[in-house]
Amino acid sequence: MNKFYYAVVVTLLLATSACRLSETKDGLPKQTVDLFVRYLQPEQEYKAEAILLEGDSLPLAKSVRFPDGIRFLDKNLTEVQVTENLLRYSTEFGGEFAPQASFRFQDKRGDNQSIPLTMEVLGEIELKMPDRLEGQVELNIKSGGALKQGESLVLVLTDRTGQASTVTIEGPSTSGSYSFPLVSFGNPVKGNAEVYVVKKQVRDEQKGKLQVHLTEELYSASLQVKIP
């Protein structure tokens, strides 16, 4: 009985070791790609950045090169050595907003990856200020103002003294019309002011062993308003 038990145990240990060796041999380190896109609508200017990290956890991960580089809207991103341990890929260029834009690159396994952008451009913006500090601000965006999960609108107000304050509207929402108290901006100085809107989307998704983190930002033109 003891000999039989010993034989079973040895067989199981050998099988387990073989599995572990197979996993070690065939497995690849976890990779995280951090992607960022900013689009200035008035200037029609794109900025795109990408960082590829490798490791089982973010605190221990190190930035590595994309095996075959990375492209955004068919533009090659340029590799920049930011610090000894940080590689960033980036590009800036002008052009109309592209609703079908995507990042394209090859992962560690040699698979081609395409990470599309899904945010809709901002249409015409109307911003109506109240006639008293206790009143409501009325915001209406003709198109692209309805928010999905993970999207937000950030209104940045700069008063006549140069003091800036923000209000954030979190998605999801069913339309591009919003109302909020003027005092949400804090205590801006009475008089002429400027407001612009930033539409932001943050996405996290898993594609096999590849963790994707994407941040996209759209900046509107500045609107002239008056603080009562």
Solvent accessible surface area in square Angstrom, and as a share of the most:
residue,aa,sasa,rsa
1,M,187,0.83
2,N,126,0.65
3,K,176,0.74
4,F,138,0.57
5,Y,145,0.55
6,Y,149,0.57
7,A,53,0.41
8,V,59,0.34
9,V,49,0.28
10,V,51,0.29
11,T,85,0.49
12,L,110,0.55
13,L,111,0.55
14,L,121,0.60
15,A,51,0.40
16,T,59,0.34
17,S,55,0.35
18,A,57,0.44
19,C,75,0.45
20,R,161,0.59
21,L,127,0.63
22,S,55,0.35
23,E,120,0.54
24,T,111,0.64
25,K,172,0.73
26,D,97,0.50
27,G,32,0.31
28,L,53,0.27
29,P,58,0.36
30,K,73,0.31
31,Q,8,0.03
32,T,16,0.09
33,V,0,0.00
34,D,55,0.28
35,L,0,0.00
36,F,55,0.23
37,V,1,0.01
38,R,53,0.19
39,Y,4,0.02
40,L,37,0.18
41,Q,40,0.18
42,P,71,0.44
43,E,99,0.45
44,Q,80,0.35
45,E,75,0.34
46,Y,2,0.01
47,K,50,0.21
48,A,0,0.00
49,E,36,0.16
50,A,1,0.00
51,I,29,0.15
52,L,2,0.01
53,L,39,0.19
54,E,21,0.09
55,G,19,0.18
56,D,120,0.62
57,S,45,0.29
58,L,115,0.57
59,P,123,0.77
60,L,148,0.74
61,A,24,0.18
62,K,125,0.53
63,S,16,0.10
64,V,30,0.17
65,R,140,0.51
66,F,7,0.03
67,P,79,0.49
68,D,113,0.58
69,G,27,0.26
70,I,4,0.02
71,R,91,0.33
72,F,0,0.00
73,L,53,0.26
74,D,104,0.54
75,K,91,0.39
76,N,103,0.53
77,L,12,0.06
78,T,88,0.51
79,E,67,0.30
80,V,68,0.39
81,Q,98,0.44
82,V,61,0.35
83,T,77,0.45
84,E,158,0.71
85,N,117,0.60
86,L,47,0.23
87,L,11,0.05
88,R,73,0.27
89,Y,10,0.04
90,S,27,0.17
91,T,24,0.14
92,E,119,0.53
93,F,39,0.16
94,G,55,0.53
95,G,31,0.29
96,E,135,0.61
97,F,37,0.15
98,A,26,0.20
99,P,93,0.58
100,Q,160,0.71
101,A,1,0.00
102,S,11,0.07
103,F,0,0.00
104,R,133,0.48
105,F,11,0.05
106,Q,52,0.23
107,D,11,0.06
108,K,97,0.41
109,R,127,0.46
110,G,39,0.37
111,D,76,0.39
112,N,129,0.66
113,Q,24,0.11
114,S,41,0.27
115,I,0,0.00
116,P,65,0.41
117,L,13,0.07
118,T,62,0.36
119,M,7,0.03
120,E,98,0.44
121,V,51,0.29
122,L,8,0.04
123,G,23,0.22
124,E,110,0.49
125,I,25,0.13
126,E,81,0.36
127,L,28,0.14
128,K,144,0.61
129,M,29,0.13
130,P,21,0.13
131,D,129,0.67
132,R,134,0.49
133,L,73,0.36
134,E,124,0.56
135,G,6,0.06
136,Q,81,0.36
137,V,0,0.00
138,E,81,0.36
139,L,3,0.01
140,N,45,0.23
141,I,6,0.03
142,K,121,0.51
143,S,56,0.36
144,G,8,0.07
145,G,2,0.02
146,A,49,0.38
147,L,4,0.02
148,K,104,0.44
149,Q,145,0.64
150,G,35,0.34
151,E,2,0.01
152,S,12,0.08
153,L,0,0.00
154,V,31,0.18
155,L,0,0.00
156,V,21,0.12
157,L,1,0.00
158,T,47,0.27
159,D,6,0.03
160,R,160,0.58
161,T,84,0.49
162,G,52,0.50
163,Q,90,0.40
164,A,65,0.51
165,S,24,0.15
166,T,76,0.44
167,V,15,0.09
168,T,71,0.41
169,I,26,0.13
170,E,124,0.56
171,G,15,0.15
172,P,89,0.56
173,S,34,0.22
174,T,144,0.84
175,S,51,0.33
176,G,11,0.10
177,S,64,0.41
178,Y,31,0.12
179,S,61,0.39
180,F,18,0.07
181,P,55,0.35
182,L,0,0.00
183,V,89,0.51
184,S,52,0.34
185,F,5,0.02
186,G,46,0.45
187,N,121,0.62
188,P,8,0.05
189,V,48,0.28
190,K,141,0.60
191,G,17,0.17
192,N,100,0.51
193,A,6,0.05
194,E,78,0.35
195,V,0,0.00
196,Y,68,0.26
197,V,0,0.00
198,V,12,0.07
199,K,3,0.01
200,K,65,0.27
201,Q,6,0.03
202,V,59,0.34
203,R,47,0.17
204,D,91,0.47
205,E,57,0.25
206,Q,101,0.45
207,K,70,0.30
208,G,68,0.65
209,K,93,0.40
210,L,7,0.03
211,Q,43,0.19
212,V,1,0.01
213,H,56,0.25
214,L,1,0.01
215,T,20,0.11
216,E,1,0.00
217,E,26,0.11
218,L,0,0.00
219,Y,55,0.21
220,S,12,0.07
221,A,51,0.40
222,S,58,0.38
223,L,42,0.21
224,Q,136,0.60
225,V,17,0.10
226,K,129,0.55
227,I,1,0.00
228,P,33,0.21
